[in-house]
Amino acid sequence: MTDEQYYTLIHPYQDAMNLILTRLKILNHTTYESEDFQPIHSITNRIKEKGSIENKLRKKHASTSVRDAKALLQDIAGVRVICFFEKDIRHLVECLRKQSDLIVIKEKDYISTPKPNGYRSYHMIIGVPIYYMDGMEYYPVEIQFRTISMDFWAAMEHRICYKNQPFNELEMKNAFLQYSEILEKMEKSFEVYSENCS
């Protein structure tokens, strides 16, 4: 894949991602009656870099062509939404499901069923319609929903464990699972306080 092919490839994914970002910003200030209780703490986004796309395609034993990238990868465009509480995630997910022009391609609920190491998050891949002069095509955008505590846990796990082999891998896995459970309890306690204040 040449640089020129890469930039041509990602252009509609950027458009699809920008449309999702706009939808999320609108939902953030219309979800609850009071603007003091917006569900979203922060949003980040990214488009996969050329090298990252090519590496992922090689892992799938595919060519590094634009055609294979479009056919095999659903995370070229990615959005991470950090919410305050789990109920905010559930509400935003339901709101996106109800938007008739969007297609839910895939969902993974790692909140109800955390990964064995304690990772918790809600993943969606949404097909977003991009209109051209002569037609329309759907492009996937991956959305990861986390609460602040889930994001804190994931950042620490990534910082400590990613590409580093812990001195005692089993001990570290057990520790991170325990920390995930502690953070979940803390979050639920804060949520009770939040409901009493609203």
C-alpha positions in Angstrom: 0.0 0.0 0.0 1.5 3.3 -1.0 1.1 6.5 1.0 -1.3 7.9 -1.6 -3.4 4.7 -1.4 -3.4 4.9 2.4 -4.7 8.5 2.4 -7.4 7.6 -0.2 -8.4 4.6 2.0 -8.8 6.5 5.3 -10.7 9.5 4.0 -14.2 8.0 4.2 -13.3 6.4 7.6 -12.4 9.9 8.9 -15.8 11.2 7.6 -17.6 8.3 9.3 -15.7 8.9 12.6 -16.5 12.6 12.5 -20.2 11.8 12.1 -20.1 9.5 15.1 -18.3 12.2 17.1 -21.0 14.7 16.3 -23.7 12.2 17.3 -22.0 11.6 20.6 -21.6 15.3 21.4 -25.3 15.9 20.7 -26.2 12.9 22.9 -24.0 14.2 25.6 -26.0 17.4 26.1 -29.4 15.9 25.4 -29.3 12.6 27.3 -30.3 14.0 30.7 -32.6 17.0 31.5 -29.9 18.9 33.3 -26.6 19.8 31.6 -24.9 19.4 35.0 -25.3 15.6 34.5 -23.8 15.0 31.1 -22.9 11.3 30.7 -19.6 11.7 28.9 -16.4 12.6 30.7 -14.1 12.7 27.6 -13.8 11.4 24.0 -10.7 10.4 22.1 -10.4 9.2 18.5 -7.9 7.9 16.1 -7.4 6.6 12.6 -5.1 3.6 12.3 -1.7 4.5 10.9 -0.5 2.9 7.7 2.0 0.6 9.4 -0.5 -0.5 11.9 -3.0 -1.5 9.2 -0.3 -3.4 7.3 0.8 -5.3 10.4 -2.7 -6.3 11.3 -3.3 -7.5 7.7 -0.1 -9.6 7.9 -1.3 -11.2 11.1 -4.4 -12.2 9.3 -2.2 -13.7 6.5 -3.7 -11.2 4.0 -2.1 -8.9 1.5 -1.5 -5.2 2.5 -3.8 -4.0 -0.3 -6.6 -1.4 0.1 -9.1 -4.1 -0.9 -8.1 -6.4 1.9 -8.0 -3.5 4.4 -11.6 -2.6 3.6 -12.7 -6.2 3.6 -11.0 -7.5 6.7 -10.5 -4.5 9.1 -13.3 -2.9 11.1 -11.2 -0.8 13.4 -9.5 1.6 11.0 -11.6 4.4 12.6 -11.8 4.2 16.4 -13.5 6.3 19.1 -13.1 5.9 22.9 -15.8 7.3 25.1 -15.2 7.7 28.8 -18.3 8.0 30.9 -18.9 8.5 34.6 -21.0 5.4 35.3 -22.1 2.2 33.7 -25.6 3.4 33.4 -24.4 6.2 31.2 -22.7 3.7 28.9 -25.9 1.6 28.7 -28.0 4.7 27.9 -25.6 5.9 25.1 -25.4 2.5 23.6 -29.2 2.3 23.5 -29.5 5.7 21.9 -27.0 4.8 19.2 -29.0 1.5 18.5 -32.1 3.6 18.0 -30.6 5.8 15.3 -32.2 4.3 12.2 -29.4 5.2 9.7 -26.7 3.4 11.7 -26.0 -0.3 11.5 -24.8 -2.2 14.6 -22.3 -4.6 13.1 -20.9 -6.2 16.3 -21.1 -5.7 20.0 -19.0 -7.1 22.9 -20.1 -6.6 26.4 -17.0 -6.9 28.6 -18.8 -5.1 31.4 -21.4 -7.9 32.1 -18.7 -10.5 31.2 -15.2 -9.1 32.0 -12.2 -10.7 30.5 -10.3 -13.2 32.8 -7.8 -10.5 33.7 -10.5 -8.1 34.9 -10.7 -5.9 31.7 -14.1 -4.2 31.5 -15.5 -2.2 28.6 -18.3 -2.1 26.0 -17.3 -2.4 22.4 -19.4 -1.6 19.4 -18.7 -1.6 15.7 -21.2 0.7 13.9 -21.7 1.0 10.2 -22.0 4.7 9.3 -23.5 5.8 5.9 -21.2 7.9 3.8 -23.0 9.5 0.8 -21.4 10.2 -2.6 -22.6 11.9 -5.7 -23.6 8.6 -7.2 -24.4 6.5 -4.1 -23.8 5.5 -0.5 -21.5 3.1 1.3 -21.3 2.1 5.0 -18.0 2.4 6.8 -17.3 0.8 10.2 -16.3 2.8 13.3 -15.2 1.0 16.4 -16.5 2.6 19.6 -15.1 1.6 23.1 -17.2 2.7 26.0 -15.5 2.8 29.4 -16.2 4.4 32.7 -13.4 6.5 34.3 -12.5 3.6 36.6 -12.4 1.1 33.7 -10.2 3.4 31.7 -7.8 3.9 34.7 -7.5 0.2 35.1 -6.9 -0.4 31.4 -4.3 2.3 31.2 -2.4 0.9 34.2 -2.6 -2.7 32.9 -1.3 -1.5 29.5 1.5 0.5 31.0 2.7 -2.3 33.3 2.0 -5.5 31.2 2.0 -4.5 27.5 5.2 -5.7 25.8 6.7 -6.4 29.3 6.7 -9.8 30.8 5.8 -9.3 34.5 8.3 -11.0 36.9 5.4 -13.2 38.1 2.7 -13.3 35.4 0.1 -15.3 37.4 0.5 -13.0 40.5 0.1 -9.9 38.3 -3.0 -11.3 36.6 -4.6 -12.1 40.0 -3.6 -8.6 41.3 -5.2 -6.8 38.3 -8.4 -8.9 38.6 -8.6 -7.9 42.2 -8.0 -4.2 41.4 -10.7 -4.4 38.8 -13.2 -5.7 41.3 -12.2 -3.0 43.9 -12.6 -0.2 41.3 -16.0 -1.6 40.3 -17.2 -1.4 43.9 -15.8 2.1 44.3 -17.6 3.2 41.1 -21.0 1.8 42.3 -20.6 3.6 45.6 -19.9 6.9 43.8 -22.9 6.2 41.6 -25.2 6.0 44.7 -23.9 9.3 45.9 -24.5 10.8 42.5 -28.1 9.6 42.4 -28.7 11.1 45.9 -27.3 14.5 44.7 -29.4 14.7 41.5 
